[in-house]
Amino acid sequence: MTDVISKKLESKIDHKLNSKRKRRHLEDGFKKGKVVNEVLDKSTVMTLYKMITDHVIAYVNGSVSAGKESVLFWGVDDDDVDVALKIYLVSTSNFKKREPYLTGDPRFSHLKKGTKNMIYLWARKEYRNLLQCYDAGIPVPKPLHVTNNVLAMEFVGNKGTPENSLLTSQVDENDYDQAILIIKDLYQKANLVHGDFSEYNIFKTENGLMVFDLGSGVDLRHPNSQKFLKRDINNITRFFKKRGILCADPDKIFEEIVN
């Protein structure tokens, strides 16, 4: 019975993916058909099925964007509200590079061996980081649910189209001030360092900036937290300087945040 359900759901989602692919090209390096093979393996299909039966989502519309470690899907819940489904790739070696963001974080001290276990832990880690930020009032997508390698959260955008990132937006001094404030609030209110803070991981919405992709976020007790903080400040400063925005000294910003 489980295999029949799995095949039916996989066929339905594959059909939606194929119809989406005709209308939208994902510039992600994947060969045609590889998204389905890499993401919608039997385990992931069953995870999605469980999320449907648990009423986390009602159905999946299709893929929105893809990267080396995850693919973002556009889902819809029972109330016809859009949901972002971040599905981490189970067949990838890239997560080996992510181990330094787990080792040393006291919240995740028990690391089981194996790529799949690390990916499942990474999904839970991003969910927890989002929750810490959301509870602290930091502008992030609202976390909704996590199971295995699938993270459900608020969809930031409209009708399956995500909001623009800072990279693809016009920016000004106010955006720079907001970005620095987010880094400061992450540290002082959520007790986190983003670890991958850049123009690629910040939405520019009509209500202000919103940060996402918090899988790399580490607890302040992580031995490299201040090193990651300095890198985050330097990265975002470099971006705004390239856009012609007057920026403060990154070292002074760092001292103001940690002291």
C-alpha positions, -999 to 999 in steps of 0.1 A, spaced: 0 0 0 28 24 9 46 17 -24 14 24 -43 9 57 -25 45 66 -31 43 59 -68 11 79 -72 25 109 -53 58 108 -71 40 106 -105 18 136 -96 48 157 -85 69 147 -114 41 158 -137 39 192 -121 77 195 -122 77 187 -159 50 212 -167 68 239 -146 100 231 -164 84 239 -198 76 274 -185 106 282 -164 143 274 -168 163 269 -136 198 283 -140 213 260 -114 236 237 -132 213 208 -131 208 187 -162 173 181 -175 155 157 -152 182 157 -126 161 178 -102 135 150 -100 161 123 -96 181 141 -70 154 156 -49 123 134 -52 138 102 -42 114 77 -25 122 89 10 115 126 1 83 116 -16 71 98 15 81 128 36 60 151 14 31 126 16 33 127 54 33 165 54 1 163 33 -16 139 56 -5 159 86 -20 190 69 12 210 68 6 214 31 -22 205 7 -1 201 -25 31 210 -42 30 233 -73 65 228 -85 101 240 -82 110 277 -78 148 277 -76 176 253 -72 212 252 -59 239 227 -52 225 218 -17 188 223 -19 158 230 -41 130 254 -32 94 243 -40 62 262 -40 36 245 -19 1 255 -8 -16 247 25 -52 238 33 -61 275 35 -47 282 1 -17 300 16 16 297 -2 43 277 16 80 275 8 94 240 9 131 238 11 142 203 1 178 195 9 195 172 -16 202 138 -1 227 128 -28 254 154 -25 289 158 -11 286 195 -5 273 190 30 308 177 41 319 214 38 291 223 63 304 202 91 324 231 107 291 249 112 278 220 132 309 208 151 313 232 180 277 243 182 266 231 217 230 228 205 240 200 181 267 181 200 256 146 189 266 142 153 256 108 137 279 96 109 266 96 74 256 122 48 219 117 52 221 121 90 240 154 85 214 167 61 185 159 84 204 176 112 211 206 90 174 209 82 165 209 119 193 234 125 179 259 100 144 254 114 157 261 150 177 291 138 147 305 121 126 300 152 151 317 174 151 347 151 114 348 146 108 347 183 134 375 188 115 397 163 142 395 136 127 397 100 130 361 87 105 338 70 82 322 96 93 286 102 64 262 100 76 226 101 106 203 95 107 166 87 138 148 76 152 168 47 122 190 41 118 225 58 84 243 54 83 280 60 65 312 50 67 319 13 82 354 8 68 365 -25 37 362 -46 21 333 -66 53 312 -66 77 341 -74 100 349 -46 108 385 -36 140 400 -51 172 396 -32 195 426 -25 217 414 -53 189 421 -79 176 452 -62 184 489 -61 199 497 -27 204 528 -6 218 539 27 187 528 45 192 492 32 228 493 45 216 505 79 189 477 80 215 450 70 239 460 98 210 462 123 200 426 114 235 414 120 235 432 154 201 418 164 210 383 154 240 385 178 224 404 206 187 392 205 188 358 190 223 348 202 233 338 167 258 346 139 244 341 104 276 326 90 267 333 54 253 368 54 254 383 20 234 400 -8 223 366 -19 205 357 14 186 389 20 152 397 5 142 433 -2 105 436 5 82 465 6 83 463 44 121 462 46 149 437 44 144 400 54 172 376 59 170 339 50 192 308 45 201 304 81 214 269 80 250 281 86 239 301 116 259 293 148 253 298 185 275 325 201 293 297 220 306 282 188 344 286 188 344 304 154 313 326 160 333 358 161 353 349 131 321 342 112 307 375 125 336 395 111 332 377 78 295 386 77 302 422 83 330 424 58 309 406 31 279 429 33 301 460 36 319 450 4 286 446 -14 273 480 -4 306 497 -12 305 483 -47 270 499 -50 284 532 -40 270 534 -5 291 551 22 298 524 49 312 524 84 345 507 93 337 470 96 361 467 126 342 494 145 309 477 137 322 444 151 334 461 183 300 478 188 281 445 183 302 423 206 308 449 234 
